[in-house]
Amino acid sequence: MKHSKLFNSEHAAASEKLGQLSQEWLEMIYQEKWFKLFVPQELDGLGLNLVVALRIEEKLAQLDGSLGWTVTLCAGAGWFVGFMERELAKEVFANPKVCLAGSGFVGGKADLVGENYLISGSWTYASGALHASHFTANCEMLEGGKPLLDKKGNPVVKAFILKKDEVQVLDGWNYMGMIATGSHAFKVENCPVPRNRVFEIHPEKVTLGNPVFRYPFLQFAEATLAVNLLGISYHLINLIEQAFWRRHEYRKYDKRHQKHFQKLIKKQRKKLEKLKKAFYNLVQESCDELDAKGKIANSLLKMVSRISRKLTQNCREANGKLYPFAGLEAAKTHTELNRVWRDFNTVSQHALLIFPF
């Protein structure tokens, strides 16, 4: 990958100290258009298919957890371009430094008054909030102050595009890891928003022809998060191996202990590689079926969900079994190993992938 001089422990540590991706990393992302992995080329994006994008996200996460996660979440929000009105998409993505941050949380209410929606609410965990050009926000819909309900009597929820100067970013990311993602909360109060800045994530609401926008959002999200945990795990396992052999230089583990560690780490890597291959094969199969038939069978979607969760669970198991062999190096708060461990044990708490089924 290009820009290799920027991918080092010191630079990652500096970004963590900043509490957001460094300007050098951001300039690299803008240059490579990684925030626009799924944005069509006619809108100055990369227009990638899902499998190619997943491999990029995995590689970035292996280089640094916060880097990979921020690109993944912001590019995922950029995927919403496939559901926006054409003029809105042109307006938003005309900016070469466009970055959408947002939250899946339904934290606001949007009341249609005249030609505008008045939006109030607050939302959490908006990765990339400190450098975002726009925010996406899910809101319950009202009209004239009265809630809109669907046929089942549930509140109608739609998503909105908010501009950076319309929101107030709240200092709410106070967690042990993924610090450079700057995943802060944000809020708005009685913010007037034009009608064209609303969109819905639904197959019938797709406005662009690329099949990637018809890929079901649940499995899209599960897969993109899973590759991040995989990439961070590769990084962590490599660091644990290095730490073990550094300890061996002065502890002099006997051959029996060395053999035990070598056998264990080989086994865990082999399991990860096997699951990784199965994961990418299933995602590719689902994409091929979408291309050929215009939809993906529910049975195949369930398989994609299961393999994403199984891959995540295996990452947890591998890291847990290998972590003790790093020694106290892993507990030193300013080491690369500790940062990567903190990143993994923060991002692996994501609610979407906690359960193995």
C-alpha positions in Angstrom: 0.0 0.0 0.0 1.2 3.5 -0.8 2.3 6.1 1.8 4.1 3.4 3.9 6.0 6.0 5.8 2.8 7.1 7.5 2.0 3.6 8.7 4.1 3.3 11.8 3.6 3.0 15.6 4.7 6.6 16.3 2.3 8.1 13.9 -0.6 6.0 15.2 0.3 7.0 18.7 0.4 10.7 17.7 -3.1 10.4 16.2 -4.3 8.8 19.4 -2.9 11.7 21.4 -4.7 14.1 19.1 -8.0 12.2 19.6 -8.6 12.1 15.9 -6.9 11.0 12.7 -3.9 13.2 12.0 -3.9 15.7 9.2 -1.4 13.6 7.3 -3.7 10.5 7.5 -6.7 12.6 6.4 -4.8 14.0 3.4 -3.9 10.5 2.4 -7.5 9.4 2.7 -8.8 12.3 0.6 -6.1 11.5 -2.0 -7.0 7.8 -2.2 -10.7 8.6 -1.9 -11.2 6.0 0.9 -14.1 7.9 2.4 -15.8 7.4 -1.0 -15.2 3.7 -1.5 -18.8 3.2 -2.7 -19.5 6.6 -4.2 -19.8 6.3 -8.0 -17.0 7.5 -10.2 -19.2 10.2 -11.8 -19.4 11.7 -8.3 -15.6 11.5 -7.9 -15.7 8.3 -5.9 -14.1 4.9 -6.4 -17.3 3.0 -7.1 -16.0 -0.2 -5.7 -17.9 -3.5 -5.2 -18.3 -4.8 -1.7 -15.5 -7.5 -1.7 -12.8 -5.1 -3.0 -13.9 -2.5 -0.4 -13.8 -5.1 2.4 -10.2 -6.0 1.6 -9.2 -2.4 1.7 -10.9 -1.9 5.1 -9.3 -5.0 6.5 -5.8 -3.9 5.4 -6.3 -0.4 6.9 -7.5 -1.9 10.2 -4.4 -4.1 10.3 -2.3 -1.0 9.9 -4.2 0.8 12.6 -7.5 0.2 14.3 -8.7 3.8 14.4 -7.7 4.4 10.8 -9.5 1.3 9.5 -12.6 1.9 11.6 -13.0 5.6 10.7 -12.6 4.9 7.0 -15.1 2.0 7.3 -17.8 3.9 9.2 -17.4 7.1 7.1 -17.3 5.1 3.8 -20.3 3.2 5.1 -22.2 6.5 5.6 -21.0 7.5 2.1 -22.8 4.3 0.8 -26.0 6.2 1.6 -25.4 8.1 -1.7 -27.3 5.3 -3.3 -30.5 6.4 -1.6 -30.2 10.2 -2.0 -31.9 12.4 -4.5 -29.5 13.1 -7.4 -29.1 16.9 -6.7 -28.4 16.3 -3.1 -25.8 13.7 -3.9 -24.1 16.1 -6.3 -24.1 18.8 -3.7 -22.7 16.6 -0.9 -20.0 14.8 -2.8 -18.8 17.8 -4.8 -16.5 18.5 -1.9 -13.2 16.5 -2.4 -12.8 16.3 1.4 -16.3 15.1 2.0 -16.7 12.9 5.0 -20.0 11.7 6.4 -20.2 10.8 10.1 -23.3 9.5 11.8 -25.2 7.2 14.1 -27.7 4.4 13.6 -29.4 5.5 16.8 -32.8 7.1 16.4 -32.1 10.1 18.5 -34.1 12.9 17.0 -37.5 14.1 15.8 -38.2 15.8 12.5 -41.3 17.9 12.2 -42.5 19.0 8.8 -43.4 22.7 9.0 -44.0 24.3 5.7 -41.1 23.6 3.3 -38.6 22.6 6.0 -38.2 19.9 8.6 -37.4 21.3 12.1 -35.0 18.8 13.6 -34.0 18.4 17.3 -32.2 15.5 18.9 -28.8 14.0 19.9 -26.9 11.1 18.6 -24.0 9.0 19.9 -20.9 7.4 18.5 -20.3 9.4 15.3 -16.9 8.1 14.2 -15.0 10.9 12.4 -17.1 13.6 13.9 -14.2 16.1 14.3 -13.4 16.2 10.6 -16.8 15.4 9.1 -18.3 17.6 6.5 -21.8 16.2 7.0 -23.6 14.1 9.5 -26.4 11.5 9.0 -29.1 11.4 11.7 -32.1 9.1 12.1 -35.3 10.8 13.2 -38.9 9.9 14.1 -41.1 11.8 11.6 -43.8 14.3 12.6 -46.1 16.5 10.6 -47.5 19.6 12.3 -46.3 18.2 15.6 -48.1 14.9 15.2 -46.1 11.6 14.9 -46.4 9.7 11.7 -47.0 6.0 12.1 -46.6 3.1 9.6 -49.3 0.5 8.9 -48.3 -1.4 12.0 -48.6 1.6 14.2 -44.9 2.1 14.6 -43.2 5.5 14.3 -41.9 6.3 10.8 -38.2 6.8 10.9 -36.1 8.4 8.2 -32.5 9.6 7.8 -31.3 13.2 7.2 -28.2 14.8 6.0 -27.0 17.6 8.3 -24.2 20.0 7.5 -21.3 20.4 9.8 -22.2 24.0 10.8 -25.7 22.9 11.7 -24.6 20.5 14.5 -22.9 20.8 17.8 -20.3 18.1 18.4 -20.3 16.9 22.0 -17.2 15.6 23.8 -18.5 12.1 24.4 -15.9 9.6 23.3 -14.2 8.7 26.6 -13.2 5.1 26.1 -10.0 3.2 26.5 -9.5 2.4 22.8 -10.2 3.5 19.3 -9.4 7.0 20.6 -8.3 8.4 17.2 -11.7 7.7 15.7 -13.1 10.7 17.6 -16.4 9.0 17.8 -18.2 11.8 19.6 -21.8 12.6 20.0 -23.6 15.4 18.3 -26.9 17.3 18.7 -29.1 19.9 17.0 -32.0 22.1 18.3 -34.8 23.3 16.0 -32.6 23.1 13.0 -34.5 23.9 9.7 -33.6 21.3 7.0 -34.9 21.3 3.4 -37.1 18.5 2.3 -34.6 17.1 -0.1 -32.1 16.2 2.6 -34.1 13.2 3.8 -33.6 9.6 2.6 -34.6 6.0 3.4 -32.4 2.9 3.4 -34.7 0.5 1.6 -34.3 -1.5 -1.6 -37.3 0.3 -3.1 -35.6 3.7 -2.4 -32.4 3.0 -4.3 -31.6 5.9 -6.7 -28.4 4.5 -8.3 -27.9 1.5 -10.4 -24.8 -0.1 -8.9 -25.8 -3.4 -7.3 -23.8 -2.6 -4.1 -26.6 -0.3 -3.1 -29.1 -3.2 -3.1 -27.0 -5.2 -0.8 -29.0 -5.6 2.5 -27.7 -3.1 5.0 -27.6 -5.6 7.9 -25.2 -7.9 6.2 -23.3 -5.0 4.7 -22.7 -3.6 8.2 -21.8 -7.0 9.7 -19.3 -7.7 7.0 -17.6 -4.3 7.2 -17.3 -4.5 11.0 -16.0 -8.1 10.9 -13.1 -7.2 8.6 -12.1 -4.5 11.0 -11.9 -6.9 13.9 -10.0 -9.3 11.7 -7.4 -6.7 10.6 -6.9 -5.5 14.2 -6.5 -9.2 15.3 -3.7 -9.8 12.7 -1.9 -6.7 14.0 -2.3 -7.8 17.6 -1.2 -11.4 17.0 1.9 -10.2 15.2 2.8 -7.9 18.1 2.2 -10.7 20.6 4.6 -13.0 18.7 7.2 -10.3 18.6 6.8 -9.6 22.4 7.1 -13.3 23.2 10.4 -13.7 21.4 11.8 -10.5 22.9 11.0 -11.9 26.4 12.7 -15.1 25.3 16.0 -13.2 24.8 16.3 -12.6 28.5 14.0 -15.2 30.0 15.3 -18.1 27.9 12.1 -20.2 27.6 12.9 -23.8 27.4 12.2 -25.8 24.2 9.0 -27.2 25.6 7.6 -23.7 26.2 8.8 -22.4 22.9 7.2 -25.4 21.1 3.9 -24.8 23.0 3.7 -21.2 21.9 4.7 -21.9 18.3 2.0 -24.6 18.1 -0.6 -22.4 19.6 0.0 -19.4 17.4 0.2 -21.5 14.3 -3.2 -23.1 15.2 -4.9 -19.7 15.8 -3.5 -18.2 12.6 -4.7 -21.3 10.6 -8.2 -21.0 12.0 -8.4 -17.4 11.2 -7.2 -17.9 7.6 -9.7 -20.7 7.1 -12.6 -18.5 8.4 -11.3 -15.5 6.4 -11.4 -17.6 3.2 -14.9 -18.8 3.9 -16.0 -15.3 4.8 -14.8 -13.7 1.5 -16.1 -16.7 -0.5 -19.6 -16.2 1.0 -19.6 -12.5 0.5 -18.5 -12.9 -3.1 -21.2 -15.6 -3.7 -23.8 -13.2 -2.3 -22.6 -10.4 -4.5 -22.6 -12.7 -7.6 -26.2 -13.8 -6.8 -27.3 -10.1 -6.4 -25.7 -9.3 -9.8 -27.3 -12.3 -11.5 -30.8 -12.3 -9.9 -31.3 -8.8 -8.5 -31.6 -10.1 -5.0 -30.0 -12.5 -2.5 -31.7 -15.5 -1.1 -32.5 -15.3 2.6 -30.6 -18.5 3.3 -27.4 -17.0 1.8 -27.9 -13.8 3.7 -28.1 -15.8 6.9 -24.9 -17.6 6.0 -23.2 -14.2 5.5 -24.4 -13.1 8.9 -23.2 -16.3 10.6 -19.8 -16.2 9.0 -19.3 -12.6 10.0 -20.2 -13.4 13.6 -18.2 -16.6 13.6 -15.1 -14.7 12.3 -15.6 -12.1 15.0 -15.9 -14.8 17.7 -12.8 -16.5 16.5 -10.9 -13.3 16.7 -11.9 -12.9 20.3 -10.9 -16.5 21.1 -7.5 -16.2 19.4 -6.6 -12.9 21.0 -7.6 -14.2 24.4 -5.6 -17.3 24.2 -2.5 -15.6 22.9 -2.6 -12.4 25.0 -0.9 -13.8 28.1 2.2 -14.7 26.2 2.9 -11.0 25.6 3.7 -10.5 29.3 3.6 -7.1 31.0 4.5 -5.4 27.7 0.9 -5.7 26.9 -0.1 -3.8 30.0 2.2 -0.8 29.4 -0.2 1.9 28.5 2.0 3.7 25.9 3.2 0.7 23.9 1.9 -0.2 20.4 0.8 -3.6 21.7 -1.3 -2.1 24.4 -2.9 0.4 22.1 -3.9 -2.4 19.6 -5.2 -4.5 22.5 -7.3 -1.6 23.7 -8.5 -0.9 20.2 -9.6 -4.5 19.8 -11.3 -4.8 23.1 -13.2 -1.5 22.5 -14.4 -2.2 18.9 -15.3 -5.8 19.7 -18.0 -4.5 22.1 -20.1 -3.4 19.1 -23.6 -4.6 19.7 -24.0 -5.9 16.1 -21.5 -8.7 16.6 -21.6 -9.6 20.3 -23.7 -12.7 19.8 -22.4 -15.7 17.8 -25.8 -16.2 16.1 
